[in-house]
Amino acid sequence: MGKINYRSLPKIVLQMLRPYSCQLLVGAKHWEDKLSLIAKNSSPNASPVQLSVVSRGEALGR
């Protein structure tokens, strides 16, 4: 599928989608925080870079 050109969507559609995009961003941040906490608890001596890699890997299902 190609990218959606949001500028071509009618204004009413964009207004309807706006609350959902905000919820998705909040949900993504929530899961990133949770995964970061899991990574810290499972690797207490890991460096911040290692924790970042672990939490991002878990987010991608790795």
Phi and psi restraints in degrees (value plus and minus 20) as a CYANA .aco file:
   2 GLY   PHI    -102.6   -62.6
   2 GLY   PSI     151.0   191.0
   3 LYS   PHI     -91.2   -51.2
   3 LYS   PSI     130.2   170.2
   4 ILE   PHI    -107.2   -67.2
   4 ILE   PSI     109.0   149.0
   5 ASN   PHI    -109.3   -69.3
   5 ASN   PSI      78.1   118.1
   6 TYR   PHI     -84.8   -44.8
   6 TYR   PSI     -45.1    -5.1
   7 ARG   PHI     -87.9   -47.9
   7 ARG   PSI     -43.2    -3.2
   8 SER   PHI    -106.5   -66.5
   8 SER   PSI     -29.5    10.5
   9 LEU   PHI     -96.4   -56.4
   9 LEU   PSI     124.9   164.9
  10 PRO   PHI     -80.2   -40.2
  10 PRO   PSI     128.5   168.5
  11 LYS   PHI     -77.1   -37.1
  11 LYS   PSI     -58.1   -18.1
  12 ILE   PHI     -82.9   -42.9
  12 ILE   PSI     -57.2   -17.2
  13 VAL   PHI     -85.6   -45.6
  13 VAL   PSI     -63.7   -23.7
  14 LEU   PHI     -81.5   -41.5
  14 LEU   PSI     -59.7   -19.7
  15 GLN   PHI     -85.4   -45.4
  15 GLN   PSI     -54.6   -14.6
  16 MET   PHI     -91.9   -51.9
  16 MET   PSI     -53.5   -13.5
  17 LEU   PHI    -102.4   -62.4
  17 LEU   PSI     -41.8    -1.8
  18 ARG   PHI     -73.7   -33.7
  18 ARG   PSI     -67.8   -27.8
  19 PRO   PHI     -81.5   -41.5
  19 PRO   PSI     -53.7   -13.7
  20 TYR   PHI     -92.6   -52.6
  20 TYR   PSI     -56.5   -16.5
  21 SER   PHI     -85.8   -45.8
  21 SER   PSI     -56.5   -16.5
  22 CYS   PHI     -84.9   -44.9
  22 CYS   PSI     -63.0   -23.0
  23 GLN   PHI     -82.2   -42.2
  23 GLN   PSI     -58.6   -18.6
  24 LEU   PHI     -84.4   -44.4
  24 LEU   PSI     -61.2   -21.2
  25 LEU   PHI     -84.9   -44.9
  25 LEU   PSI     -62.5   -22.5
  26 VAL   PHI     -84.6   -44.6
  26 VAL   PSI     -62.9   -22.9
  27 GLY   PHI     -82.5   -42.5
  27 GLY   PSI     -61.3   -21.3
  28 ALA   PHI     -84.4   -44.4
  28 ALA   PSI     -61.5   -21.5
  29 LYS   PHI     -84.7   -44.7
  29 LYS   PSI     -60.3   -20.3
  30 HIS   PHI     -79.3   -39.3
  30 HIS   PSI     -67.4   -27.4
  31 TRP   PHI     -88.8   -48.8
  31 TRP   PSI     -54.5   -14.5
  32 GLU   PHI     -84.2   -44.2
  32 GLU   PSI     -61.9   -21.9
  33 ASP   PHI     -83.3   -43.3
  33 ASP   PSI     -63.4   -23.4
  34 LYS   PHI     -81.9   -41.9
  34 LYS   PSI     -65.9   -25.9
  35 LEU   PHI     -85.8   -45.8
  35 LEU   PSI     -55.9   -15.9
  36 SER   PHI     -84.3   -44.3
  36 SER   PSI     -61.5   -21.5
  37 LEU   PHI     -85.0   -45.0
  37 LEU   PSI     -62.1   -22.1
  38 ILE   PHI     -81.5   -41.5
  38 ILE   PSI     -63.9   -23.9
  39 ALA   PHI     -83.0   -43.0
  39 ALA   PSI     -61.6   -21.6
  40 LYS   PHI     -83.6   -43.6
  40 LYS   PSI     -63.9   -23.9
  41 ASN   PHI     -88.2   -48.2
  41 ASN   PSI     -51.7   -11.7
  42 SER   PHI    -105.3   -65.3
  42 SER   PSI     -38.8     1.2
  43 SER   PHI    -157.4  -117.4
  43 SER   PSI      51.2    91.2
  44 PRO   PHI     -83.2   -43.2
  44 PRO   PSI     -44.2    -4.2
  45 ASN   PHI    -119.2   -79.2
  45 ASN   PSI     -13.4    26.6
  46 ALA   PHI     -94.6   -54.6
  46 ALA   PSI     131.6   171.6
  47 SER   PHI     -95.5   -55.5
  47 SER   PSI     143.2   183.2
  48 PRO   PHI     -77.6   -37.6
  48 PRO   PSI     -54.7   -14.7
  49 VAL   PHI     -85.9   -45.9
  49 VAL   PSI     -63.5   -23.5
  50 GLN   PHI     -83.1   -43.1
  50 GLN   PSI     -60.9   -20.9
  51 LEU   PHI     -82.9   -42.9
  51 LEU   PSI     -60.1   -20.1
  52 SER   PHI     -82.9   -42.9
  52 SER   PSI     -63.4   -23.4
  53 VAL   PHI     -85.0   -45.0
  53 VAL   PSI     -62.7   -22.7
  54 VAL   PHI     -83.1   -43.1
  54 VAL   PSI     -68.2   -28.2
  55 SER   PHI     -86.3   -46.3
  55 SER   PSI     -57.2   -17.2
  56 ARG   PHI     -91.1   -51.1
  56 ARG   PSI     -56.0   -16.0
  57 GLY   PHI     -84.7   -44.7
  57 GLY   PSI     -60.7   -20.7
  58 GLU   PHI     -85.8   -45.8
  58 GLU   PSI     -56.4   -16.4
  59 ALA   PHI     -85.1   -45.1
  59 ALA   PSI     -48.4    -8.4
  60 LEU   PHI    -114.1   -74.1
  60 LEU   PSI     -16.3    23.7
  61 GLY   PHI      60.4   100.4
  61 GLY   PSI       5.3    45.3
